[in-house]
Amino acid sequence: MKVSVCIGSSCHKKGSYRVQERLKELVDEHGLSGKVQFASAFCLGHCKDGISIGIDDEIITGVGMGNVDQVFEEFILNEA
Protein backbone atom coordinates (compact mmCIF):
# COMPACT_ATOMS: atom_id res chain seq x y z
CA MET A 1 0.00 0.00 0.00
CA LYS A 2 1.35 3.43 -0.94
CA VAL A 3 0.43 6.47 1.14
CA SER A 4 1.23 9.88 -0.34
CA VAL A 5 0.86 12.98 1.82
CA CYS A 6 0.56 16.33 0.08
CA ILE A 7 3.33 18.72 1.04
CA GLY A 8 2.32 21.52 -1.31
CA SER A 9 2.17 25.01 0.19
CA SER A 10 -1.52 24.89 1.14
CA CYS A 11 -1.33 21.48 2.85
CA HIS A 12 2.04 22.29 4.39
CA LYS A 13 0.61 25.41 6.03
CA LYS A 14 -2.26 23.32 7.42
CA GLY A 15 0.11 20.83 9.07
CA SER A 16 0.66 18.03 6.56
CA TYR A 17 4.08 17.26 8.04
CA ARG A 18 2.51 16.52 11.44
CA VAL A 19 -0.16 14.38 9.76
CA GLN A 20 2.50 12.41 7.90
CA GLU A 21 4.49 11.87 11.11
CA ARG A 22 1.38 10.66 12.95
CA LEU A 23 0.53 8.24 10.14
CA LYS A 24 4.07 6.84 10.32
CA GLU A 25 3.73 6.43 14.09
CA LEU A 26 0.45 4.55 13.66
CA VAL A 27 1.93 2.31 10.97
CA ASP A 28 4.82 1.43 13.29
CA GLU A 29 2.54 0.91 16.31
CA HIS A 30 0.45 -1.59 14.33
CA GLY A 31 3.40 -3.43 12.82
CA LEU A 32 2.59 -2.44 9.26
CA SER A 33 5.99 -1.04 8.27
CA GLY A 34 6.52 -3.75 5.67
CA LYS A 35 3.09 -3.24 4.12
CA VAL A 36 2.89 0.57 3.90
CA GLN A 37 5.20 2.78 1.86
CA PHE A 38 5.21 6.55 2.37
CA ALA A 39 5.83 9.22 -0.22
CA SER A 40 5.36 12.95 -0.42
CA ALA A 41 3.31 14.54 -3.15
CA PHE A 42 3.75 18.14 -4.20
CA CYS A 43 0.05 18.60 -4.95
CA LEU A 44 -2.89 16.23 -5.10
CA GLY A 45 -5.20 18.85 -6.63
CA HIS A 46 -7.54 19.47 -3.69
CA CYS A 47 -5.91 22.52 -2.14
CA LYS A 48 -9.07 24.13 -0.79
CA ASP A 49 -10.31 20.87 0.78
CA GLY A 50 -7.74 20.67 3.57
CA ILE A 51 -4.78 18.33 3.83
CA SER A 52 -4.96 15.64 1.18
CA ILE A 53 -3.49 12.18 1.23
CA GLY A 54 -3.46 9.54 -1.45
CA ILE A 55 -3.83 5.90 -0.53
CA ASP A 56 -3.03 3.85 -3.60
CA ASP A 57 -5.49 5.32 -6.14
CA GLU A 58 -7.85 7.00 -3.66
CA ILE A 59 -7.62 10.64 -2.52
CA ILE A 60 -8.81 11.53 0.98
CA THR A 61 -9.23 15.23 1.75
CA GLY A 62 -9.79 17.20 4.91
CA VAL A 63 -7.30 15.20 6.95
CA GLY A 64 -5.94 16.87 10.06
CA MET A 65 -4.67 16.06 13.51
CA GLY A 66 -8.25 15.82 14.75
CA ASN A 67 -9.15 12.94 12.43
CA VAL A 68 -5.87 11.38 11.29
CA ASP A 69 -6.27 8.38 13.62
CA GLN A 70 -9.76 7.71 12.26
CA VAL A 71 -8.51 8.03 8.66
CA PHE A 72 -5.71 5.59 9.48
CA GLU A 73 -8.13 3.03 10.92
CA GLU A 74 -10.62 3.31 8.08
CA PHE A 75 -8.34 3.52 5.06
CA ILE A 76 -5.05 1.93 6.08
CA LEU A 77 -5.51 -0.46 9.01
CA ASN A 78 -8.65 -2.06 7.59
CA GLU A 79 -7.09 -2.44 4.14
CA ALA A 80 -3.54 -3.56 5.03
C-alpha positions in Angstrom: 0.0 0.0 0.0 1.4 3.4 -0.9 0.4 6.5 1.1 1.2 9.9 -0.3 0.9 13.0 1.8 0.6 16.3 0.1 3.3 18.7 1.0 2.3 21.5 -1.3 2.2 25.0 0.2 -1.5 24.9 1.1 -1.3 21.5 2.8 2.0 22.3 4.4 0.6 25.4 6.0 -2.3 23.3 7.4 0.1 20.8 9.1 0.7 18.0 6.6 4.1 17.3 8.0 2.5 16.5 11.4 -0.2 14.4 9.8 2.5 12.4 7.9 4.5 11.9 11.1 1.4 10.7 12.9 0.5 8.2 10.1 4.1 6.8 10.3 3.7 6.4 14.1 0.5 4.5 13.7 1.9 2.3 11.0 4.8 1.4 13.3 2.5 0.9 16.3 0.4 -1.6 14.3 3.4 -3.4 12.8 2.6 -2.4 9.3 6.0 -1.0 8.3 6.5 -3.7 5.7 3.1 -3.2 4.1 2.9 0.6 3.9 5.2 2.8 1.9 5.2 6.5 2.4 5.8 9.2 -0.2 5.4 12.9 -0.4 3.3 14.5 -3.2 3.7 18.1 -4.2 0.0 18.6 -4.9 -2.9 16.2 -5.1 -5.2 18.8 -6.6 -7.5 19.5 -3.7 -5.9 22.5 -2.1 -9.1 24.1 -0.8 -10.3 20.9 0.8 -7.7 20.7 3.6 -4.8 18.3 3.8 -5.0 15.6 1.2 -3.5 12.2 1.2 -3.5 9.5 -1.5 -3.8 5.9 -0.5 -3.0 3.9 -3.6 -5.5 5.3 -6.1 -7.9 7.0 -3.7 -7.6 10.6 -2.5 -8.8 11.5 1.0 -9.2 15.2 1.7 -9.8 17.2 4.9 -7.3 15.2 6.9 -5.9 16.9 10.1 -4.7 16.1 13.5 -8.2 15.8 14.7 -9.2 12.9 12.4 -5.9 11.4 11.3 -6.3 8.4 13.6 -9.8 7.7 12.3 -8.5 8.0 8.7 -5.7 5.6 9.5 -8.1 3.0 10.9 -10.6 3.3 8.1 -8.3 3.5 5.1 -5.0 1.9 6.1 -5.5 -0.5 9.0 -8.7 -2.1 7.6 -7.1 -2.4 4.1 -3.5 -3.6 5.0 
